């Protein structure tokens, strides 16, 4: 993949429909914008069908996909919270 070819060894691309969200370690964020790497990566990801390409400014972190879910569960179960979140139940069968 183009990110590996550009020297990023710890990287993840999340697929959100037409959007690709790139995660690299925070220490690699500045390098992402050096030497036109961001332009190359964007063009390659768009060439395979992504309409939008984004870079997660918090960087690569283990378990980041579950952060929103964990926060929703925590606030829903906290007594005295005025705004409770309710997670939808989706039947996929």
N, C-alpha and C positions, 0 to 999 in steps of 0.2 A: 504494500500500500504506500501511497505517496508520503504519508506521515513518517513511516518507518524509513523510507528512502531519504527523507530530509533529516534523519538523525534522531527523531523522537523515539525513545525506547519504551517509555511508559506512556501509553496513550489509549484513549477510548473515544469512539464516535458513537453517540446515541442517535438513533433513528426516531424522529418524531414526524412521521408523515413526509412532507416535502422539506422538512428542516433537518439538517445534520448539526448536532451539537458536539463540538470537539472538546475533549478534556485532556489537558497535559498537566504535569506537575507545576505548581506555582513558580518554581525556579526556572521553568522553561518558557513561561509566558513572554518575557521580553524577546527571546530568540525567535518566537513565532513570527514576529514582525520584522526580522532582519533579513536582508538580502532577497526580498521579494518572496519569501517562503509562503506568507499568507496568500499572496496572489496565486501562486502555483497550486497550493492546496485547494483554494476556493474553486479555481477553474477545473481541477480534476474531479472534485466532488460534484460540481454542477454538471460535468460531462456524463456522469453516471446517473443523473436524474434528480439530484437535490435542487430545489428552487432557492433555498436559503441555507447559508452556512454560517454558524455562529461559533464563538469561542467562549467557553464557560470561564468567567473571570475569577471564579473561586478555585479553579484548577482541578486537577484529578484528585479525587479523594474516595477512598473505599467506602461503600455504603451510601453514596450520595443520592442514589435513586430512591432510597427509603426515607430520606430526611423529611419530605413532605408528609408521607404516611405516618411516620413516628410523631410528628408535631400534631397532626390531626387527631391521632389516637390519644395523645397526652392531654390535649385541650378538651377533648370530649369527655374524658374521664376525671377532670379536675373539678371538684365541688366549688361552687361560687363563681364559676366562669360565666360571664354574661353572654358571650357569643360562643355557642357550642357548634362544633363542626360535626356533620353527620356524613359518613362515608356511604356512597351509593352501593347498592347491591346489584350486580350485573350478572344475568344468566347468560352464559356463553354456549349453552348446549342447543 
